[in-house]
Amino acid sequence: MSCLFGFDVGTKIVGVAVGNRLTGTARALAAVPVRDGQPDWQILDSLRREWLPTELVVGLPLDNDGKEQPMTRTARRFAERITERYGLPVAFADERMSSQEAARRFAAARAAGTRKRSDVKSIDAEAAAVILETHLAQC
């Protein structure tokens, strides 16, 4: 099975999702805290050992015109770090609408009673799932 990880990189949390190239689906996996500019590598290492992804997809934050912005550099640095750490191929996916879609999904799940207000930190992981689904749809 071709398993992929998707990442929504932030300054406080990195959302992580897992996806499957065969089915073209993704799901939220974890919200990993970031401290002093570094994600909690122990959590990421543990997730990698558990899921054994073969490819990594990092959301690339662009402005409304499709141009790079300060957070784009943060995402690119994260991609460099995980490439060095895991030796896996890294692709980028446009993440411009991922946060809005993740918030919409969260609100729908709350309305359906499947999520609680306290689950709000999972929005970052849901955004990573949206990023990964975008990538899978374009492959």
GIMO-V762684 format. One record per run of one state. SS is the DSSP state (H for helix, E for strand, L for the rest). FROM is the first residue (numbers start at 1). TO is the last residue. If there is no record, write none. Layout:
# GIMO-V762684
SS_FROM_TO + SS_FROM_TO
This chain:
# GIMO-V762684
L_1_2 + E_3_9 + L_10_12 + E_13_20 + L_21_24 + E_25_35 + L_36_37 + E_38_39 + L_40_40 + H_41_51 + L_52_54 + E_55_60 + L_61_61 + E_62_62 + L_63_67 + E_68_68 + L_69_69 + H_70_86 + L_87_88 + E_89_94 + L_95_97 + H_98_112 + L_113_116 + H_117_138 + L_139_139
